[in-house]
């Protein structure tokens, strides 16, 4: 039997000790490196979801992808591949429909942001189209600072170069620009 040299044992112990330090799975280290506001707590695909209050349907939503973040600082639902939603009155009638290629719902702020090919259609057949819109649930308003196209239920078209503001039920709205183009029976007039 051959005796091992003391220097060989030293290097073997040093190697094992270095390996244990490098492979540490200390939970404090792992948690420090993961920001709960940046990593989704839930990721779901091909989602059909209903939002209700006191067993009354408020909104039905469909999306190919939803990412939910529940961190204390910035809880939110992200819809990176867009959404299609239907909002309802308390009596169950359709209030509005919205489509967008991207959306974000900031839970604490009760603020929705929709981007890219945003279309909102009211129950009256009125529509708003823009590249970006916001819906403030708390204030009950829809607004945009981007070019917006409004089409009435009868086909009248008006545009807002600097965006728009409306009550969420479309009972009041205004375009934010110095002028508007109104189209009646394919004849354009500028007021």
C-alpha positions in Angstrom: 0.0 0.0 0.0 1.3 3.3 -1.1 1.2 6.3 1.3 -0.3 9.5 0.1 1.8 12.6 0.5 0.6 15.3 2.9 0.7 17.9 0.1 -1.8 15.9 -2.0 -4.3 15.8 0.9 -4.0 19.5 1.3 -4.8 20.2 -2.3 -7.7 17.8 -2.3 -9.2 19.4 0.8 -8.6 22.9 -0.7 -10.4 21.8 -3.9 -13.4 20.4 -2.0 -13.7 23.5 0.2 -13.6 25.8 -2.8 -16.3 23.7 -4.5 -18.6 23.9 -1.5 -18.2 27.7 -1.4 -18.9 28.0 -5.1 -22.0 25.8 -5.0 -23.7 27.6 -2.1 -27.5 27.9 -2.4 -28.0 30.3 0.4 -31.7 31.5 0.1 -30.7 35.1 1.1 -28.3 35.3 -1.9 -30.9 33.8 -4.3 -33.7 36.2 -3.0 -31.4 39.2 -3.2 -30.7 38.5 -6.9 -34.4 38.1 -7.8 -36.5 41.3 -7.9 -40.2 40.3 -7.2 -41.4 43.3 -9.2 -39.5 42.1 -12.3 -40.3 38.4 -12.3 -43.9 37.3 -12.9 -45.6 35.2 -10.2 -47.9 33.7 -12.8 -47.6 33.2 -16.5 -50.6 31.8 -18.4 -51.3 31.1 -22.0 -54.6 31.2 -24.0 -56.6 32.8 -21.2 -60.3 33.5 -21.0 -60.9 35.4 -17.8 -64.0 37.0 -16.1 -63.7 40.0 -13.7 -66.7 40.3 -11.4 -67.8 42.4 -8.4 -70.4 41.0 -6.0 -71.1 38.2 -8.5 -71.9 40.7 -11.3 -69.8 40.3 -14.4 -67.8 43.5 -15.2 -65.4 42.3 -17.9 -64.6 39.2 -20.0 -61.1 39.2 -21.2 -59.2 36.9 -23.7 -55.5 37.0 -24.3 -52.8 34.6 -25.7 -50.5 35.5 -22.8 -50.8 37.1 -19.3 -48.0 37.7 -16.8 -49.1 38.6 -13.3 -46.7 40.4 -10.9 -47.9 40.6 -7.3 -44.9 42.4 -5.7 -45.8 45.0 -3.1 -44.2 47.9 -5.0 -45.8 47.5 -8.4 -48.5 44.8 -8.7 -49.7 44.5 -12.3 -51.0 42.3 -15.1 -49.1 42.4 -18.3 -50.5 41.4 -21.7 -47.4 41.4 -24.0 -49.3 39.7 -26.9 -52.4 41.8 -26.6 -55.9 41.4 -25.5 -59.6 41.5 -26.4 -62.0 42.5 -23.7 -65.7 43.1 -23.3 -67.0 45.4 -20.5 -70.5 45.1 -19.1 -73.1 47.3 -17.4 -74.5 46.1 -14.0 -77.6 44.8 -15.8 -75.4 42.6 -18.0 -75.6 44.6 -21.2 -72.4 45.2 -23.2 -70.9 48.6 -22.4 -67.8 48.5 -24.6 -65.2 46.3 -26.3 -61.5 46.9 -26.6 -58.7 45.3 -28.6 -55.0 46.1 -28.5 -51.7 44.4 -29.4 -50.2 45.1 -26.0 -51.7 46.1 -22.6 -50.8 46.7 -19.0 -53.1 46.9 -15.9 -51.5 48.6 -12.9 -53.6 47.1 -10.0 -52.9 49.7 -7.3 -53.4 52.7 -9.6 -56.5 51.1 -11.3 -54.9 52.2 -14.6 -55.0 50.4 -17.9 -52.6 51.2 -20.7 -53.1 49.8 -24.2 -50.7 50.2 -27.1 -50.5 49.3 -30.8 -53.7 49.2 -32.9 -55.9 50.1 -30.0 -59.7 50.1 -30.8 -62.5 50.8 -28.4 -66.1 50.3 -29.5 -69.0 51.4 -27.4 -72.4 49.7 -27.2 -73.7 52.6 -29.3 -71.3 51.7 -32.1 -68.9 54.6 -31.6 -65.3 53.8 -31.9 -61.9 55.3 -30.9 -58.7 54.2 -32.6 -55.2 55.2 -31.5 -51.7 53.8 -31.0 -51.9 54.3 -27.2 -54.8 54.8 -24.8 -55.3 54.9 -21.0 -58.4 53.9 -19.0 -58.4 55.3 -15.5 -60.9 53.1 -13.6 -61.0 55.3 -10.6 -61.8 58.5 -12.5 -64.0 56.7 -15.1 -62.2 58.3 -18.1 -60.4 57.1 -21.2 -57.7 59.4 -22.7 -54.8 59.5 -25.1 -52.0 61.9 -26.0 -51.5 60.3 -29.4 -53.3 60.8 -32.7 -56.9 59.5 -32.3 -59.7 58.7 -34.7 -63.3 58.9 -33.5 -66.1 57.3 -35.5 -69.7 57.8 -34.5 -72.3 55.1 -34.8 -73.6 56.8 -37.9 -70.2 57.0 -39.6 -69.1 60.5 -38.7 -65.3 60.7 -38.4 -63.3 63.2 -36.4 -59.6 63.1 -35.6 -57.6 64.5 -32.7 -54.0 65.3 -33.6 -53.0 65.5 -29.9 -55.2 62.8 -28.5 -58.5 62.7 -26.8 -60.4 62.6 -23.5 -63.8 60.8 -22.9 -65.9 59.5 -20.1 -65.7 55.7 -20.1 -69.3 55.5 -21.3 -68.7 58.0 -24.2 -71.4 60.3 -22.8 -68.9 63.1 -23.1 -65.7 63.3 -25.2 -63.4 65.8 -26.9 -60.6 65.6 -29.3 -57.4 67.4 -28.3 -56.2 69.4 -31.3 -56.8 72.8 -33.0 -59.0 71.4 -35.7 -61.0 68.3 -36.7 -62.1 66.8 -40.0 -65.7 65.7 -40.1 -66.9 63.4 -42.8 -70.6 63.2 -43.8 -71.6 60.9 -46.7 -68.0 60.8 -48.0 -67.8 64.7 -48.2 -65.1 66.2 -46.0 -65.6 69.5 -44.3 -63.3 71.4 -42.1 -64.9 73.6 -39.5 
